[in-house]
Amino acid sequence: MVRYWVFMGASWMGFASSMVMTLSLLVRMPVDSRNVRWSFAVAYSTLVLTFIVSQPRTHLSLDILVWVAVLAFLWFTISLRPERRAKIAQAICCGHNS
């Protein structure tokens, strides 16, 4: 029953933060603004949380720990200067070809 409420809370939090991010971008808020970056981090980390909480036979405490780690990683990465962010994204997605 607790897993269900965590799933529902994460689902709604992800939906709300996605809406905030979209509306912020539509009103031409800068992509590097704290509002856009924070809503991005929350939206994508809660996407991860809803997925892992929906999996059978996992421990809820571990699921929440993974979510916190993903949120921290996203926030750290998007807090970097754009050129550093690009290097990290390239290393993760395309391998390290510099």
N, C-alpha and C positions, 0 to 999 in steps of 0.2 A: 504493500500500500504506500509506503514511503517513496519507493522508486517511482510510482505513478505520479506523485505530487512533485517530485524533483523533475521528472520528465515534462510535466505540464508547465511548471514554473520556468524551466529552461526554454521550452518551446515559445512561451509568451514573451520572455525576455528577448529571445532572438528575433522574434517578429517585431517587437517594439523598437529594438535598436536598429534593425534593418530599415524600418520606416523613418526613424530619425536621421539615419545616414542618407537615405534617398532624398528626403525632403531638404536636408541641409545642402546637398549637392545641387538640387533643383533651384534653390534660391541663391545659387552661386557662392556659397560659402567656400572658402579656399580648401582644397583637398588636404593641405597640411594643417588645417585648424584642429585644435584639440577636440572639438565636438565631433568632427568627422572621424578622426583617428580613434577616439574612444568608442564611438558607436560601431565602428568596423571591428575592433578587437572584441567587444562584447558579442556582436552578431556572430562572428565566426567561431569564437570559443564556445558559445552556447549551442551552435550547430554540432560541434564535436560532443558536447555533453549530452545532447538529446540522442545522438547516435549511440554512444557507449552505454548510456543508462538503459536503452532499449534492448541491449544484448543480454541474453540469458546467462546465468552462471558467472556473473562478475560481482565483485564486492562494491557496494555503493561508496564506501569510503575511498577506495582506490579510484573509482570513477571520478569522484569529486577532486581528488588529488591530481589526476590527469588533466581535468578541466582547468584547475588553478595553474598548472604548469603551462598549458597551451595559452591561457590568457596572459601570463607573465611573459612568455616568449613573444607573443604578438605585440604586446605593449612595448617591450624592449626594442623589438625590431622596428616598429613604426615610429619610435621616439628618436631613432638615429637620423642623421642627415641623409637627404635623398640619395647621394652618391654611395654611401655606405649601405643603405637599404638595397640599392640595385645590385651591389656586389654580393650581398647575402642571398638575395633572391636568385641571382644567377648561379651561385654555388649550390643552392638547394635544388633548383629546377634543372639546371643544365650541366651540372658538374663544374669542376673548377678548371676553366680553360683560359686563365689569364697569363 
